[in-house]
Amino acid sequence: MELESALSFYEFKREILKDYRLCLISRECSILGRKEALSGSAKFAILGDGKELPQIAMAKVFKNGDFRSGYYRDQTLAFATGEITIENFFSQMYADADPEREPQSRGRMMNAHYATHLVDVDGNWKNLTEQKNHAADLSPTAGQIPRLFGLAYASKIYRQEKGLSKQSNFSNQGNEIAFGTIGDASTSEGHFWEAINAASALQIPMVLSIWDDGYGISVDSTEQRAKKQFKELLQGFEKKSGEKKGCKIFHVKGWNYPELIETYSKAEELARNEHVPVIIHVDELTQPQGHSSSGSHERYKSKERLQWEKEFDCLKKFKEWILDFKVPDLDNNTSRSLISENELEELEESVKEEVKKHQKIAWNQYRESLNSIKSEAMQLVNLLELQSSKKVFISQQKDIFFKIPNPYKREIYHFVRKILRIVRDENIAAKSDLITWFNKNLKREEDNYNTKLYSDTTKSALNVPYIAPEFDQESKLVDGRLIVRDNFDKLLMKYPELIAFGEDLGKIGDVNQGFEGLQAKYGELRVSDTGIREATIIGQGIGMAMRGLRPIAEIQYIDYVLYGIQTMSDDLASLRYRTGGRQKAPLIIRTRGHRLEGIWHSGSPMGGILNYLRGIYLLVPRNFVQAAGFYNTMMMSDDPCMIVECLNGYRLKEPLPKNLGEFTTPVGQVEVTKEGKHITILTYGACWKIVTEAAKELSILGIDIEIIDAQSLIPFDIKHQTVESLKKTNRLLIVDEDVPGGASAYLLHKVIEEQRGFQYLDSAPATLTAKEHRPAYGTDGDYFSKPSVDDVIEKVYNIMHEVNPTEYPPIR
């Protein structure tokens, strides 16, 4: 018994001191990190000081397979879970692009943003149950919360859906928790409340910690919410005895170590075992160095508040608790201390030295890589200076360059490019050597900074082989909706990991019956209804896709995409890029749009979508055979996408393919649907039908148009088929129902500039778009607001009139 007691004491002591040491490491990194930013060695510092202790408590219940969806205050948890080292921490501060030194993002994310490698270098999933997972952090306030909901919801799917029992590399029977973190002020955002409502309704294993330090940058928390006590705002969500829905709410002081340990232990048990969402309001936290390196909190905090923060700093309180803690020694009728104050101070000093040591290593490694580039460049410039007749000007630029103490790549490459401009008219060997060096290095920097926006793996959508839809004499003409419905049926049968959800998607099979009867066939987990909550519908899909599921998240109309576009843009679209290709979320976003009645059901905001969603493929099929092919293609790829179905095509007749679930529509390739000789018309989606109808009357008027269906806007025409058409017709009209300068401007850029189509044009390129406003209600509103058959005919005719006024006299 004495030996057991002694072991227990020393194990307990070791655990406590390990926790304190981690807190010290994290705090010292914060202190030194701010100094590095203020000295100019780092560009910026946003840090987790003051939040160390609750994150230690969280780390104790954070197990392999669990996920965290947080923001830029969680460095202590990252240290505690082994996600980062001290050198990683500082390498990220310096924006080091070396993936070994800065494995979180290769210098793409600002400091304190973490991302576990979910896939290997080839894009293959790792075994997520064997590691602690950090979903790539987000800076936008509350932006991490929709995805948190999805990460937790995936556990519910894995626990309850029997067909996924073999997916053991993604889940251990749904026992994983999704831990979320958010600052108190950010709970004012709608994303927070939307996700809490959804989580409480669906009962998922989510533990959300609210770090409450009393401020949102400079604004006091009492000015951020309706009630002083945060719990009062959450009471309506609280799960009471006997209720099936709701969440459990805990409140704990952020400086109270034993209460934090107990609280997180209870939260874990509820969430992991019972799938009850938990909110932990961690109060009385501090922010010793203020919000970030951009300013000082002394400007807006009172002297009394600043003094309170010194007294209630969680590290100070933890130290006091350690020194005060006594273990009874029953044999000697006395008590034992964990450690003396002198020993603790020695530990503190050793941690300071350790952090400083590793910071210097990180800095030296970073600077050595830059100095190597600088040295290579200078050797070549010096040789050029010897051979050039512009020696005096080169020397002047060298003097300017040498005054920069620690040049970044930017200054080095700017210097080289300036030298090359100086000697632009010289033909000497040293100049050629410098150009060769520059081009080689530029290619490397291209890989460092401009890659991984889309999949470059074998699973890229661009690598999916084309399989044509098969028809025969017995192929029926059916409503377009039946084609996608029966195709979804095949996909649900083929892929047990396919989960579809959205507003009205389940019971009635969506507003246009594209999923009709499929909930009854596959169950409420596979095909489900959601609340009206677009941001968390997208977040639900992102989180599920990050955990190996294949979600189809439906946004009922394209107008409603705007409610979820922040989540799509800031999270999904940038996920692969900001993690250097080490995280992915192959989410399929399904929506419908184009022409309908009413201002809020007739939008076609493609220009905005194109600009905000680079990183997500944007597919715009003209009919439902093409749409079904896109779903089949994307299910075989690891790219996220949005598929916009034509709203006015669900009841139009199309031939039903024989090989549903198998045929594919190629991504990034246009289709010439009608050949012609006078003018090329490039269009997509619902406008394709209008242009096709216009072609008949134009033919009577003696004009033979060539029609190209873009099919996908991102990516667009990777084989440059459009410019091949221009070589024949020498004229271009883009027909689009977006506003002027929207998608039409994007397509003009692609064809005229990227494909260099300008050199084949005999007439100015033209566009025909909707008006600047949304259409007025009714058939007449549509006719006068968006391109009609008449508009297309007259636009094309007027172009040909300009070419040959005699053959094509004015109509009006």
QUIURLIN-V766752 format. One record per helix or strand of 2 or more residues. SS is the DSSP state (A for helix, B for strand). FROM is the first residue (numbers start at 1). LEN is the number of residues. Records with the same first field share a line. If there is no record, write none. Layout:
SS->FROM-LEN / FROM-LEN
//
This chain:
A->2-38 / 52-10 / 75-6 / 86-8 / 128-3 / 143-18 / 162-3 / 184-5 / 190-13 / 221-3 / 230-8 / 257-18 / 297-3 / 303-9 / 314-11 / 341-47 / 391-12 / 409-14 / 429-21 / 461-3 / 480-15 / 518-5 / 534-12 / 558-21 / 606-7 / 624-12 / 647-3 / 687-14 / 721-9 / 743-12 / 757-4 / 778-8 / 789-15
B->67-3 / 133-3 / 178-6 / 206-6 / 215-2 / 219-2 / 247-7 / 278-6 / 326-4 / 334-4 / 477-3 / 498-5 / 527-3 / 550-5 / 588-6 / 617-3 / 641-6 / 653-3 / 671-4 / 679-5 / 705-5 / 712-3 / 732-4 / 766-3
//
